[in-house]
Amino acid sequence: MEVLQYRGVSVTPFSFPYDRDPRALSLEIHKLARRFGTTIPRAEAEKKKLDAVRQAALEIDRLTWQEGKVTGEENHRWLVSCSDFEGDPDGYERKALAFLARARRRPARRDPIPIAFVGVPPITSGLHAYFEEVGGRVVLNEVQRQFAMPSPTKSLTGQYREYTYPYSFFERLADIRGEVTRRGPRGVVHYVQSFCFRQIEDILLREEIGLPVLTLEGDEPGPLDGRTKIRIQAFLEMLR
C-alpha cells in the first residue's frame, strides 16, 4: 500500500477486524461509504440487487457438486468472478443464467474422484482442468465460493461478518468442514502462494480436516508444470 501511495496511486484502506467485532466492522463500512460519497441505505439497496446476481453463481456451484453438471474449472471461473462481477453485474447475471440453461441439459458426471480445493484462488492456469483430465472432480472451491457470499444476510455488516476469508483460519476451517461433510470429497488440495503467510495454515488444515491433503504452491502466473502434474497423478492414485 505504501509503494502504491508513493507512486501516486490513491489508496483507500479497509480493515476487517480480526475478532469479527460488528461495531468495528460497521465503522469501517461507514468510513468507506463516506469516502466514496454514498450512504449506508444506498449501499444496502445495491447489496439486495447483488444478492439476486449471486444466486445464479450459487446455483452454478450447486450443479457442480450435487448434480455433476459443471466442471471444477467452470465453477472456479464463475465464482471467482463474483469478486467484481467482471465490472458489470447485470451482464454477469445474463451470462450466468445462459450458462445455467446449457449446463442443466448436460449429463451428470459421477465417476471421477471428488476433490475439495481450498486456499487462495490459483494463478496457475489449467490446474482444475488437469484434475478432471486424470480422474478427479473438484466439488468445492472454498475461497471462490466465499466471493459469492453463500450465506446472505440482511445487512452489509452481517454479510461481511459471514465472509470467512479475511478473518482467522478457524472461521474458514469451520466452513470447510461443513462443506466437506455436505459434498463428500475424498481428498483436499490446499493451494498456497509462495512467500504468503497463509502457508502456515497448512499445518492446521492437515491436523484438523481428517482427509488426505495435497499442498500445491504457486509462484508466478503460468501453465501447470510437469512436476506438479506428477504429484497430482500420484495423489489421485493414492485416493483410488
C-alpha positions as a Markdown table, in Angstrom:
| # | Residue | x | y | z |
|---|---|---|---|---|
| 1 | Met | 0.0 | 0.0 | 0.0 |
| 2 | Glu | 2.8 | 2.4 | 0.8 |
| 3 | Val | 4.5 | 1.7 | -2.5 |
| 4 | Leu | 1.3 | 2.5 | -4.4 |
| 5 | Gln | 0.9 | 5.7 | -2.5 |
| 6 | Tyr | 4.5 | 6.6 | -3.2 |
| 7 | Arg | 3.8 | 6.0 | -6.9 |
| 8 | Gly | 0.9 | 8.5 | -6.8 |
| 9 | Val | -2.0 | 5.9 | -6.6 |
| 10 | Ser | -5.0 | 6.9 | -4.5 |
| 11 | Val | -5.4 | 4.2 | -1.8 |
| 12 | Thr | -8.4 | 3.7 | 0.4 |
| 13 | Pro | -7.7 | 1.3 | 3.3 |
| 14 | Phe | -10.3 | -1.1 | 4.7 |
| 15 | Ser | -9.7 | -3.2 | 7.7 |
| 16 | Phe | -11.6 | -6.3 | 8.6 |
| 17 | Pro | -11.4 | -6.7 | 12.5 |
| 18 | Tyr | -9.7 | -9.9 | 13.4 |
| 19 | Asp | -12.3 | -10.7 | 16.1 |
| 20 | Arg | -15.2 | -10.0 | 13.7 |
| 21 | Asp | -16.5 | -7.3 | 16.1 |
| 22 | Pro | -19.7 | -6.0 | 14.4 |
| 23 | Arg | -19.2 | -2.4 | 15.8 |
| 24 | Ala | -15.7 | -2.1 | 14.4 |
| 25 | Leu | -16.7 | -3.6 | 11.1 |
| 26 | Ser | -19.7 | -1.3 | 10.8 |
| 27 | Leu | -17.5 | 1.7 | 11.4 |
| 28 | Glu | -15.2 | 0.6 | 8.6 |
| 29 | Ile | -18.2 | 0.3 | 6.2 |
| 30 | His | -19.4 | 3.7 | 7.2 |
| 31 | Lys | -16.0 | 5.2 | 6.6 |
| 32 | Leu | -15.8 | 3.6 | 3.2 |
| 33 | Ala | -19.3 | 4.9 | 2.3 |
| 34 | Arg | -18.3 | 8.4 | 3.2 |
| 35 | Arg | -15.0 | 8.1 | 1.2 |
| 36 | Phe | -16.9 | 7.3 | -2.0 |
| 37 | Gly | -19.8 | 9.8 | -1.4 |
| 38 | Thr | -22.6 | 7.4 | -0.7 |
| 39 | Thr | -24.7 | 6.3 | 2.3 |
| 40 | Ile | -25.4 | 3.0 | 4.0 |
| 41 | Pro | -29.1 | 2.9 | 2.9 |
| 42 | Arg | -27.9 | 3.3 | -0.8 |
| 43 | Ala | -25.3 | 0.6 | -0.3 |
| 44 | Glu | -27.8 | -1.7 | 1.3 |
| 45 | Ala | -30.1 | -1.3 | -1.7 |
| 46 | Glu | -27.2 | -2.2 | -4.0 |
| 47 | Lys | -26.5 | -5.3 | -1.9 |
| 48 | Lys | -30.0 | -6.5 | -2.4 |
| 49 | Lys | -29.6 | -6.3 | -6.2 |
| 50 | Leu | -26.3 | -8.1 | -6.0 |
| 51 | Asp | -27.8 | -10.8 | -3.8 |
| 52 | Ala | -30.0 | -11.8 | -6.7 |
| 53 | Val | -27.0 | -11.9 | -9.0 |
| 54 | Arg | -25.1 | -14.1 | -6.6 |
| 55 | Gln | -28.0 | -16.6 | -6.6 |
| 56 | Ala | -27.1 | -17.5 | -10.2 |
| 57 | Ala | -23.5 | -18.1 | -9.1 |
| 58 | Leu | -24.6 | -20.3 | -6.2 |
| 59 | Glu | -26.8 | -22.3 | -8.5 |
| 60 | Ile | -23.7 | -23.0 | -10.7 |
| 61 | Asp | -22.0 | -24.1 | -7.5 |
| 62 | Arg | -24.8 | -26.5 | -6.6 |
| 63 | Leu | -24.8 | -28.0 | -10.1 |
| 64 | Thr | -21.1 | -28.7 | -9.6 |
| 65 | Trp | -21.2 | -30.8 | -6.5 |
| 66 | Gln | -24.8 | -32.0 | -6.3 |
| 67 | Glu | -25.6 | -32.9 | -9.9 |
| 68 | Gly | -22.1 | -33.1 | -11.5 |
| 69 | Lys | -23.0 | -30.9 | -14.5 |
| 70 | Val | -20.5 | -28.2 | -14.1 |
| 71 | Thr | -16.7 | -28.7 | -14.1 |
| 72 | Gly | -14.4 | -27.6 | -11.3 |
| 73 | Glu | -12.7 | -25.1 | -13.7 |
| 74 | Glu | -16.1 | -23.6 | -14.7 |
| 75 | Asn | -17.1 | -23.4 | -11.1 |
| 76 | His | -13.8 | -21.6 | -10.3 |
| 77 | Arg | -14.2 | -19.1 | -13.1 |
| 78 | Trp | -17.8 | -18.2 | -12.3 |
| 79 | Leu | -17.4 | -17.9 | -8.5 |
| 80 | Val | -14.1 | -16.1 | -8.6 |
| 81 | Ser | -15.7 | -13.5 | -10.9 |
| 82 | Cys | -18.1 | -12.7 | -8.1 |
| 83 | Ser | -15.3 | -10.5 | -6.6 |
| 84 | Asp | -16.4 | -7.8 | -9.0 |
| 85 | Phe | -18.9 | -9.4 | -11.4 |
| 86 | Glu | -16.5 | -8.5 | -14.3 |
| 87 | Gly | -17.3 | -4.9 | -13.7 |
| 88 | Asp | -20.9 | -5.4 | -14.9 |
| 89 | Pro | -23.2 | -7.2 | -12.6 |
| 90 | Asp | -26.2 | -7.1 | -15.0 |
| 91 | Gly | -24.0 | -8.5 | -17.8 |
| 92 | Tyr | -22.6 | -11.2 | -15.4 |
| 93 | Glu | -26.1 | -12.3 | -14.4 |
| 94 | Arg | -27.2 | -12.6 | -18.1 |
| 95 | Lys | -24.2 | -14.7 | -19.0 |
| 96 | Ala | -24.6 | -16.8 | -15.8 |
| 97 | Leu | -28.2 | -17.6 | -16.5 |
| 98 | Ala | -27.4 | -18.5 | -20.1 |
| 99 | Phe | -24.7 | -20.8 | -18.8 |
| 100 | Leu | -27.1 | -22.4 | -16.3 |
| 101 | Ala | -29.6 | -23.1 | -19.1 |
| 102 | Arg | -26.9 | -25.0 | -21.0 |
| 103 | Ala | -25.4 | -26.8 | -18.0 |
| 104 | Arg | -28.7 | -28.2 | -16.8 |
| 105 | Arg | -29.1 | -30.1 | -20.1 |
| 106 | Arg | -25.7 | -31.9 | -19.6 |
| 107 | Pro | -25.5 | -35.5 | -18.4 |
| 108 | Ala | -24.3 | -35.8 | -14.8 |
| 109 | Arg | -20.7 | -36.9 | -14.1 |
| 110 | Arg | -20.3 | -39.2 | -11.1 |
| 111 | Asp | -17.3 | -41.4 | -11.8 |
| 112 | Pro | -14.3 | -39.2 | -11.1 |
| 113 | Ile | -12.8 | -38.9 | -7.6 |
| 114 | Pro | -14.4 | -35.9 | -5.8 |
| 115 | Ile | -11.8 | -33.3 | -4.5 |
| 116 | Ala | -12.1 | -30.2 | -2.3 |
| 117 | Phe | -10.0 | -27.3 | -3.4 |
| 118 | Val | -9.2 | -24.9 | -0.5 |
| 119 | Gly | -6.9 | -21.9 | -0.2 |
| 120 | Val | -6.5 | -18.7 | -2.4 |
| 121 | Pro | -7.7 | -18.9 | -6.0 |
| 122 | Pro | -4.8 | -20.3 | -8.0 |
| 123 | Ile | -2.8 | -18.2 | -10.6 |
| 124 | Thr | -1.6 | -21.4 | -12.3 |
| 125 | Ser | -3.6 | -22.0 | -15.5 |
| 126 | Gly | -5.0 | -25.4 | -16.3 |
| 127 | Leu | -4.9 | -26.7 | -12.7 |
| 128 | His | -8.6 | -27.5 | -12.3 |
| 129 | Ala | -8.8 | -28.9 | -15.8 |
| 130 | Tyr | -5.9 | -31.2 | -15.3 |
| 131 | Phe | -7.5 | -32.8 | -12.2 |
| 132 | Glu | -10.5 | -33.6 | -14.4 |
| 133 | Glu | -8.2 | -35.0 | -17.1 |
| 134 | Val | -6.6 | -37.5 | -14.8 |
| 135 | Gly | -9.7 | -38.7 | -12.9 |
| 136 | Gly | -10.5 | -36.0 | -10.3 |
| 137 | Arg | -13.6 | -33.9 | -9.9 |
| 138 | Val | -13.4 | -30.6 | -8.0 |
| 139 | Val | -16.6 | -30.3 | -6.0 |
| 140 | Leu | -15.6 | -27.4 | -3.8 |
| 141 | Asn | -13.7 | -24.2 | -4.5 |
| 142 | Glu | -13.5 | -22.8 | -0.9 |
| 143 | Val | -12.4 | -19.1 | -1.3 |
| 144 | Gln | -14.1 | -18.6 | -4.7 |
| 145 | Arg | -17.4 | -19.8 | -3.1 |
| 146 | Gln | -16.9 | -17.2 | -0.4 |
| 147 | Phe | -16.6 | -14.5 | -3.1 |
| 148 | Ala | -20.2 | -15.4 | -4.0 |
| 149 | Met | -21.4 | -14.8 | -0.4 |
| 150 | Pro | -23.1 | -18.2 | 0.1 |
| 151 | Ser | -24.9 | -17.1 | 3.3 |
| 152 | Pro | -26.9 | -14.0 | 2.5 |
| 153 | Thr | -27.8 | -11.7 | 5.4 |
| 154 | Lys | -30.0 | -8.5 | 5.6 |
| 155 | Ser | -27.2 | -6.1 | 6.3 |
| 156 | Leu | -23.8 | -5.3 | 4.9 |
| 157 | Thr | -22.2 | -5.7 | 8.4 |
| 158 | Gly | -23.8 | -9.1 | 8.8 |
| 159 | Gln | -22.7 | -10.1 | 5.3 |
| 160 | Tyr | -19.1 | -9.2 | 5.8 |
| 161 | Arg | -19.0 | -11.0 | 9.2 |
| 162 | Glu | -20.1 | -14.1 | 7.5 |
| 163 | Tyr | -17.4 | -13.7 | 4.8 |
| 164 | Thr | -14.7 | -16.1 | 6.1 |
| 165 | Tyr | -11.6 | -15.2 | 4.1 |
| 166 | Pro | -10.4 | -12.0 | 5.9 |
| 167 | Tyr | -10.6 | -13.5 | 9.4 |
| 168 | Ser | -8.7 | -16.2 | 11.2 |
| 169 | Phe | -8.2 | -19.6 | 9.8 |
| 170 | Phe | -10.6 | -21.1 | 12.3 |
| 171 | Glu | -13.6 | -19.4 | 10.7 |
| 172 | Arg | -12.5 | -20.8 | 7.3 |
| 173 | Leu | -11.9 | -24.2 | 8.9 |
| 174 | Ala | -15.5 | -24.4 | 10.2 |
| 175 | Asp | -16.8 | -23.5 | 6.8 |
| 176 | Ile | -14.6 | -26.1 | 5.1 |
| 177 | Arg | -15.6 | -28.8 | 7.5 |
| 178 | Gly | -19.3 | -28.1 | 6.9 |
| 179 | Glu | -18.9 | -28.2 | 3.1 |
| 180 | Val | -16.7 | -31.3 | 3.2 |
| 181 | Thr | -19.4 | -33.1 | 5.2 |
| 182 | Arg | -22.0 | -32.0 | 2.7 |
| 183 | Arg | -20.2 | -32.6 | -0.5 |
| 184 | Gly | -18.2 | -35.7 | 0.3 |
| 185 | Pro | -14.8 | -35.2 | -1.2 |
| 186 | Arg | -12.2 | -38.0 | -0.7 |
| 187 | Gly | -9.2 | -35.6 | -0.6 |
| 188 | Val | -8.3 | -32.0 | -0.2 |
| 189 | Val | -6.0 | -29.9 | -2.3 |
| 190 | His | -4.6 | -26.9 | -0.5 |
| 191 | Tyr | -3.3 | -24.2 | -2.9 |
| 192 | Val | -0.9 | -21.6 | -1.4 |
| 193 | Gln | 1.2 | -18.8 | -2.8 |
| 194 | Ser | 4.9 | -18.5 | -2.3 |
| 195 | Phe | 6.0 | -16.2 | 0.5 |
| 196 | Cys | 2.4 | -15.9 | 1.7 |
| 197 | Phe | 1.7 | -16.1 | 5.5 |
| 198 | Arg | -1.3 | -18.4 | 4.7 |
| 199 | Gln | 1.2 | -21.2 | 4.1 |
| 200 | Ile | 1.3 | -21.6 | 7.8 |
| 201 | Glu | -2.4 | -22.5 | 7.8 |
| 202 | Asp | -1.4 | -25.8 | 6.0 |
| 203 | Ile | -0.3 | -27.1 | 9.4 |
| 204 | Leu | -3.8 | -26.5 | 11.0 |
| 205 | Leu | -5.6 | -27.9 | 7.9 |
| 206 | Arg | -3.7 | -31.1 | 7.9 |
| 207 | Glu | -4.2 | -31.7 | 11.6 |
| 208 | Glu | -7.9 | -30.9 | 11.6 |
| 209 | Ile | -9.6 | -31.8 | 8.3 |
| 210 | Gly | -9.4 | -35.6 | 8.6 |
| 211 | Leu | -8.8 | -36.2 | 4.9 |
| 212 | Pro | -5.6 | -36.7 | 2.8 |
| 213 | Val | -4.2 | -33.3 | 1.8 |
| 214 | Leu | -2.1 | -32.4 | -1.2 |
| 215 | Thr | -0.4 | -29.0 | -0.8 |
| 216 | Leu | 0.4 | -27.1 | -4.1 |
| 217 | Glu | 2.5 | -23.9 | -4.1 |
| 218 | Gly | 2.2 | -21.3 | -6.8 |
| 219 | Asp | 4.7 | -18.5 | -7.5 |
| 220 | Glu | 4.0 | -16.6 | -10.8 |
| 221 | Pro | 1.2 | -16.9 | -13.3 |
| 222 | Gly | 1.9 | -19.6 | -15.9 |
| 223 | Pro | 0.9 | -23.1 | -17.1 |
| 224 | Leu | 0.9 | -26.2 | -14.9 |
| 225 | Asp | 4.4 | -27.6 | -14.8 |
| 226 | Gly | 5.4 | -31.3 | -15.2 |
| 227 | Arg | 6.4 | -31.9 | -11.6 |
| 228 | Thr | 3.0 | -30.7 | -10.3 |
| 229 | Lys | 1.2 | -32.9 | -12.8 |
| 230 | Ile | 3.1 | -36.0 | -11.4 |
| 231 | Arg | 2.2 | -35.0 | -7.9 |
| 232 | Ile | -1.5 | -34.7 | -8.8 |
| 233 | Gln | -1.4 | -38.1 | -10.6 |
| 234 | Ala | 0.2 | -39.7 | -7.5 |
| 235 | Phe | -2.3 | -38.1 | -5.1 |
| 236 | Leu | -5.3 | -39.3 | -7.1 |
| 237 | Glu | -3.8 | -42.8 | -7.4 |
| 238 | Met | -3.4 | -42.9 | -3.7 |
| 239 | Leu | -7.0 | -41.9 | -3.2 |
| 240 | Arg | -8.1 | -44.7 | -5.5 |
